[in-house]
Amino acid sequence: MTGPEPILSSSSPAFSPLADVRERMAQAARIAQRQIGEITLVAVSKTHEAPAIRPLIAQGQRVFGENRVQEAEAKWPALREECPDIALHLVGQLQSNKAEDAVRLFDVIHSLDRPSLLTALARAMDKTGRRVPLFVQVNIGAEEQKGGCAIADLPALLTQARQADLPVLGLMCVPPAGIEAAPFFALLDKLAADHGLEGRSMGMSEDFEVAIQLGATHIRVGSALFGARG
Ligand SMILES: *Cc1c(COP(=O)(O)O)cnc(C)c1O
């Protein structure tokens, strides 16, 4: 009689979700004839506490994403004392009255999507003396209740950002759930190119490989690294 098959799963100590995601990123970059160094993995640690985050830091991950200012303020100052070279990205919607807190805490903000927030961020950057690079979030699927600026409003928002001398890295999107994401990634890539922008923040756990093939410079990956959120 033979024993049971050895089980290799995500609960096995030998399995590293971070190594797995990095390998899949490298594979997607190879297929797309891109350099892996062009693509930043933003590890989205929202809802996860320090004990879940530390192993990724120990494996060399330095770029993390959060979607709420207050949650990030509670978690990251202590972790940054342990590891000073962390870069923190805000990937969630931002209220204008939190703009200054966000500018103090985050190194990149992915969710600029309206003129009033632009004004608040410009004021916060003047006040703090910190210039935080921004992505303009585009409501790429024209969804009713989704954050992001309408495609039709993008030229005016980018003009306003240039006039305010804000550092805009590129465009960001969260495509509609439940349908093929690739056409929306392709559209974001085209919009970024049309406006002469380098950055494309697109692709999450379910679809980061196709996002890389369609030009993503920043992928935002949560559950594939940390497991499902509760
Ligand atoms: C939560 C979140 C992610 C990560 O999503 P996963 O599907 O867990 O990878 C990426 N982008 C934004 C804006 C998010 O809120």
The ligand as a Gaussian input file, in Angstrom:
#p B3LYP/6-31G(d) Opt

LIG

0 1
 C       -8.165000      45.695000      -3.432000
 C       -7.655000      46.375000      -4.639000
 C       -6.719000      45.750000      -5.481000
 C       -6.220000      44.327000      -5.265000
 O       -7.246000      43.439000      -5.588000
 P       -7.011000      41.839000      -5.625000
 O       -8.098000      41.359000      -6.496000
 O       -7.117000      41.377000      -4.218000
 O       -5.671000      41.614000      -6.204000
 C       -6.258000      46.467000      -6.563000
 N       -6.690000      47.718000      -6.830000
 C       -7.578000      48.346000      -6.047000
 C       -8.019000      49.722000      -6.396000
 C       -8.100000      47.696000      -4.939000
 O       -9.011000      48.319000      -4.170000

